[in-house]
Amino acid sequence: MCGMNCGTLSTTAWLALKEGVDASVVVEDKQAHEAVLELEGVGVKAGPCGAATLAAFTESDWGRRKARVGVG
């Protein structure tokens, strides 16, 4: 995403974080933009960095299962 270097792992931080990571999700610029628009639609002002969490959730298996059963 613009202004972010999310493709480079912090080796220093990873030592502390790796025990708590169960999964990771790649979010493309288009997905982050769509999440920004979705959040705007419900009155939430967020940029791509903030909306990336929604995009990642939507892309996750759990997010897809919720969408299939119409939850949320």
C-alpha positions in Angstrom: 0.0 0.0 0.0 1.1 3.5 -0.6 3.7 4.6 2.0 4.0 1.2 3.6 6.7 -1.4 3.4 4.7 -4.4 4.6 6.7 -6.8 2.6 9.7 -6.6 4.8 9.6 -8.5 8.1 11.2 -6.9 11.1 13.6 -9.7 12.3 13.8 -7.9 15.7 10.1 -7.8 16.2 9.5 -11.3 14.8 11.5 -12.8 17.7 8.9 -11.5 20.1 5.8 -11.9 17.9 6.2 -15.3 16.3 4.7 -17.2 19.2 1.4 -15.3 18.9 1.0 -15.6 15.1 -1.4 -18.2 13.9 -1.9 -17.0 10.3 -1.1 -14.2 7.9 -3.1 -12.7 5.0 -1.8 -10.7 2.0 -3.9 -7.6 1.2 -3.6 -6.0 -2.2 -4.1 -2.3 -2.8 -7.5 -2.9 -4.5 -8.8 -4.9 -1.5 -7.7 -2.1 0.9 -9.4 0.5 -1.2 -12.6 -1.5 -1.4 -12.5 -1.8 2.4 -12.1 2.0 2.7 -15.2 2.4 0.6 -17.1 -0.2 2.7 -16.2 1.5 5.9 -17.2 4.9 4.5 -20.5 3.4 3.7 -21.2 2.8 7.4 -19.8 6.2 8.5 -16.2 5.2 9.4 -13.4 7.3 8.1 -10.3 5.2 7.6 -7.4 5.2 5.3 -5.9 2.1 3.6 -3.8 1.2 6.6 -6.8 1.1 8.9 -9.0 -0.6 6.3 -6.5 -3.3 5.6 -7.6 -5.1 8.7 -11.2 -5.3 7.4 -9.8 -6.5 4.0 -7.6 -9.1 5.7 -10.6 -10.4 7.7 -12.8 -10.5 4.6 -10.1 -12.5 2.8 -9.6 -14.9 5.7 -11.4 -18.2 5.9 -13.4 -17.0 9.0 -14.5 -13.9 7.1 -15.6 -16.0 4.1 -17.6 -18.4 6.4 -19.4 -15.4 8.0 -20.3 -14.0 4.6 -21.7 -17.3 3.4 -24.1 -17.6 6.3 -25.0 -13.9 6.2 -23.6 -13.0 9.6 -22.5 -9.4 10.2 
